Amino acid sequence: MSGQKQPRVVVTGVGVVSPIGIGNERFWQSLYASRTGIDFLKSIPTAGLPSAIGAEVSDFVPEDHLSDRKFVKVMCRDIQLGVASSSLAVRDSGIQPGDIDPFRLGVVFGAGRMTCHPQELAAIAEACRTESGFDPAAWGREAVNNIAPLWLLRQLPNMPASHVSIDHNARGPNNTITCRDASALLALAEAVQVIQAGRADAMIVGSGSSNIHPVDMAKFHSFEGLSRRSDDPSRVCRPFDFERDGTVVGEGAASFIVESYEHAVRRGADIYAEVIGTGAGCDGRGEANESSAIGLVRAMQSAISQAGISPAELGHINAQGKSTQPDDIVESRAYHRVFGDLASRIPVTALKSYVGHFDAGAGAVELAGTLLSLRHGYVPATLNYEIPDPRCRLNVARGEAQKLSNRTAISVNRTFMGQSAAAVLRAI
């Protein structure tokens, strides 16, 4: 494609499974009405956990969203959420069987840490127990007969992309991105590149995760820090607020149909937005790089440069907004490095205040929020932003949804290790 103008790439379908609603309409209504999905956990016992609060997806029946219900038994919760969101996105796009050559329809899906939980190995561990203790030699000799042969398929990170491909007969390029928070935006960037290279007409993109489990919560608290508040769950997650004290676990997924503009127009598709720029980066070694989020700086600079716009053209920023003291400060520094004085004027929203934090899936749900914001012309308020943190100095949207000045936005994500991604989208 050297010397030629790159084909335009657009989003024509969105599917959301989230703590504030399954389906685009319920999801957007909750965002617009500033209605959180964070509450006391109901699906697991919370005694001894670092927090009894999280954001759970309720009324979710995975069989309702699968072409073949028998696959549910080899899907962990993460996979179920992700595959369900892909079905909603395909339906939203209006694509019918036969509309696209299967070999021209691909999949790029993000996956987080699909943990093997202790109870899943309880039977095999019990089979190794002897009167004197634990016999490891029995593990491979006979204990393995106590575990389902397809057990491992529930935890493999490539399985969401595999199931999505099978469900929608997508035989084109297929890949899995395992980069935690940044997975969804990196998957979007790869899908754009595949289409622009002429290898596919359309791609199914997404991510899904669930961290509603004691093991996941313990890991989360050890590495990233959960809020220790225990009073009003709806007020716990406070991105960029001076009194924030940690994040909140959640679960969910979102998927997108991404296709070339010409292909979308030919089939009469309803277009949400055009992907006009993507970027990625990593902080790398050194405290100076980490404290200034150099990876996020490079990702945003690359996305804006590729989009061919100035920062002044951005209508809003959909932030990582993890609600931990250090992460929000570091993220804010990146905005000031890239946008200068504009960083204090561009509206910022942080959707984890609605849905919590859940690894790869959170970035996808936030991207869905960006696309629906562009469609409806409003940026959702960031919940619980009451005392501005002078170390952040951002124009955080609060109170109620604000009307957008223009329909161009940047969505960003950054992992605890500094891996970052950004995408600039524009409504057309």
Sequence and secondary structure as in RCSB ss.txt:
>XXXX:A:sequence
MSGQKQPRVVVTGVGVVSPIGIGNERFWQSLYASRTGIDFLKSIPTAGLPSAIGAEVSDFVPEDHLSDRKFVKVM
CRDIQLGVASSSLAVRDSGIQPGDIDPFRLGVVFGAGRMTCHPQELAAIAEACRTESGFDPAAWGREAVNNIAPL
WLLRQLPNMPASHVSIDHNARGPNNTITCRDASALLALAEAVQVIQAGRADAMIVGSGSSNIHPVDMAKFHSFEG
LSRRSDDPSRVCRPFDFERDGTVVGEGAASFIVESYEHAVRRGADIYAEVIGTGAGCDGRGEANESSAIGLVRAM
QSAISQAGISPAELGHINAQGKSTQPDDIVESRAYHRVFGDLASRIPVTALKSYVGHFDAGAGAVELAGTLLSLR
HGYVPATLNYEIPDPRCRLNVARGEAQKLSNRTAISVNRTFMGQSAAAVLRAI
>XXXX:A:secstr
 TTS    EEEEEEEEEETTEESHHHHHHHHHTT   EEE  SS  TTSS SEEE   S  GGGG S GGGGGG 
 HHHHHHHHHHHHHHHHHT  TTSS GGGEEEEEEE      GGGGHHHHHTTEETTEE THHHHHTGGGGS TT
GGGGT TTHHHHHHHHHTT  S EEEE  GGGHHHHHHHHHHHHHHTTS SEEEEEEEEE  SHHHHHHHHHHT 
B    S GGGT  TTBTT   B EEEEEEEEEEEEHHHHHHTT    EEEEEEEEEE  SSHHHHHTTHHHHHHH
HHHHHHHT  GGG  EEE      HHHHHHHHHHHHHHHGGGGGTSEEE THHHH B HHHHHHHHHHHHHHHHH
HTEE   TT  SB TTT  EE  SS EE SSSEEEEEEE TT EEEEEEEE  
